[in-house]
């Protein structure tokens, strides 16, 4: 199954809860659901026309990948990564992605360059149109597909997972229009990839992550509770026969 950022990933499986799971993942990482938003089982069950038991299973899966936090007697809410965690996520990405640049350059072919250029152009268009959802998705896709050039599937899937948590950090602490990464940085990264300059590519990537972290504003904030019926109106399932009332 294809994930939210365009990568075929093992953690998106094909069981009966996936429809809801994937809809919630996309809403979280595309900043439709913000850090701190409550995720009440009853409202979600009604939005998706399923039982609260089914919603509970999905929330537990989201908690396992650290997109949702479950607290006794307080229910579920979208995870708000603190400053230390947010910095650690980007530090880890910097270590992995920069270290892999030699392999990326070694395996890069003209077809890879064309695919990366396509993503970049779409990302630039999303920023021009102020389409935040697309900008976030394409920003992540740029990084994931860049690492995929190396052929290292384990590292690529790890980076793909980390993009989810990166999006949470940016949603929690980023500027109002900090959707994904800066396009001009990605443009320079692609130019260095074309030159096959692995050292300069790694250096630019490190600077890229440092710039993102420097732009984060670590101040407390909490967004309003969203209207789940409206948010998921286009993805609701058929009414479940075993729908619970409590």
N, C-alpha and C positions, 0 to 999 in steps of 0.2 A: 504493500500500500504506500502511496505517496504521502509524505508528511506535509505540514503547513509550508515548509520552505522549499519544497520541490524535490527532496531527497527520498529515495526508497529506503525506509528504515525499519529495522526489526521491531522497534518498540511500538509501532502502529500495527496491531494484529487484527484478526478478522473475527472476533467474537461478537456477540449480540449487543454489547454495550459500546462498541466502537463509535457508532454514529454520534452518541452523546459525548463521549470522551473527546473525540476529535473536534466537535463543535466548541466545546469548552476550552480546549487547548488553543484553538485559533482565536477565540474571543479574548483569552488572557494575553497571549503573546502579541496580538495585534492591538492591544490597549483598548478593547471595547469593554472588557472587565478589568478594573484597575486594582493595584495592590491595596489590600484592606477591605475591598468590597465583600460583603457577606454573601454566602451562597446557601440560602435556606433550602432544605430538602423539599418542603412542600411547594414552594414557588417554582423550583426547577422541575419537580415531578409534573406540575400542572403545565408548565411551558412545553415539556417534551411529551406529554400525555403518556407517562409511564408511572410505575410504582415508586414509592420512596425507597424501597429496597434496592431497586435498580440504580437510582441516583446515588445512594449510599456507596454502592460498589464502585461507581465511577469516581466519586470524590476520594475514596481510598486509593484508587490508582493514581489520581492526580497528586495526592499527598506523597505517594512513593517517589514521584519525580520532582517533588519539592515546588510544585506550582500552587498547591493548596495546603493550608495549615488547618489541622483538625484539633480543636480544643474541647475538653470535657465541659459540658453544660453551656458552652458558647458556640458550638457548631463549627461550620466550615467557613473560611474566608480565603480570598486570594492572598497568597504569601506576599509579605512585604520584606524583602531582603534588607538587612541592616547594612550599615556602612562597611563593616568588616567583610561580610559575605559578598557584597557587591564588588568591592575591590578585589577580593579573592577570585571571583568568577572571571573578571577581565585579566587578572594576572595569570591565571591558568590558561586562558585562551591565548594570551601573548606567548607564553612558554611553548605551547603546543604548535600554534600556527607558524610562529617564526622559525622554530626548529625544523619544521617540515618543508621549508622553502627550497632547500637543495633538491629534495625528491620531486617537488612540484615542477621545478624548472627542468629536471632531468627527463620527466615524462611528458612534458608539454608538447602538444602538436597543434597544427593549424586549426583543426576542428575545435580544440579546447579554447583557443583564442577567440574564435568566432562565437562560441557559446557564451563566453565571459563577456564579450562585447555586447551581445544581445541583452544579457541581464543588466549590464550597466546602462544601456540606453533606456530600458524600461524603468529602471530605478530613477534616472534623471527625469524622465517624463512624469513619474509619480510625484517627485518633489515639485516640479513645475506646476502640476495640477493640485498640489497640496492634498494628495491622496495618502493620508497617513498609513492606512492599512496596507496598501500596496508597497509603500516605501519601506516599512518595517520588514515585510516578507521578502522583498527583493534584496534588501541589505543583508539579511541572513543568508539568502540564497547565494549571493556573491561570495561570501566567506566559505560556505559549505562546499560549493562547486569548485572553488579554487583549491581547497584541500583535496577534493575528490580526484583531481588531476594526478595526484601522486600514486593513486591506486591502493592506498592504505585505508581499507574499509573501516577498521577499528577506530583509527584516529578520526576519520571523517564522521563517523556516527557519534563519537564523543563530542566533537566540535558542534555537530548538529544539536545535540542535547544541551550543550552549553549556550547555544544561541537562544534557547527558550528562557534560560535563567538570566541571560544578558538583557533580554527584552523586559523582563520584570524589573531589573535594576534601573533601566532607563525610564520605564513607566513610573517607578517610585520616586526617582531623584533627578530625572532629566528636565530640561527646559520645556515649555509648552509646545514648541515645534522642534523637538529633537527626535525625529522619527527615523530610527535606524542610524546609519553612519553617514558621514559627510561624503557626498558624491565625488567631490574633487579628489579626496583621498583615494577612493576606489579607482578613479581615472588614472591617477599616478601609479597605483599598484599594477594596473593592467599594462601601462606603458613600460614599467620595469620588467614585467613578465615577458613582454614581447622582446625585450633586449636580452632576456635570459640571464639577468644579473641577480643571482640568488642572494648575495650579500646585501646589495642595496635594497632588494625586495624585503628581506628580513628586517633591515633597519627601518624602512618605511612602515612596515607593519607594526613594529614595536612603537614607533611614534604615533601611529594611528590609534592604538589602544590607549596610550598615555593621554592623548588629546580627549578621547571619550571620557575617561575617568576624571580628568581635570574639569570637564564641563558639567559633571554631576553636582547637584546642590543638595547636600545631605541635611535636609530640614524635614521635620515631621509634617505629614499631610495625610488627609483621609478624604476620599471621594464619596459622592452620594451613592446610595444603593440603586442599581439599574433596574429597569423594567424588563424582567426576564421573558415575559410573554411576547413583548415586542422584539427583543433582541434575538430570540430564537424562533420567531414566527415562521421562518422559511425552512426550518430544519426539524420541526416537531415530528415525532413518530406517530403511528396509528395508535388510538387509545388501547391501553393494555386491559385485558380481561381481569387481571388480578390487582387492579389499582387499589392501593391502600387508602384509608381515610385518616390514618394517624401514623 
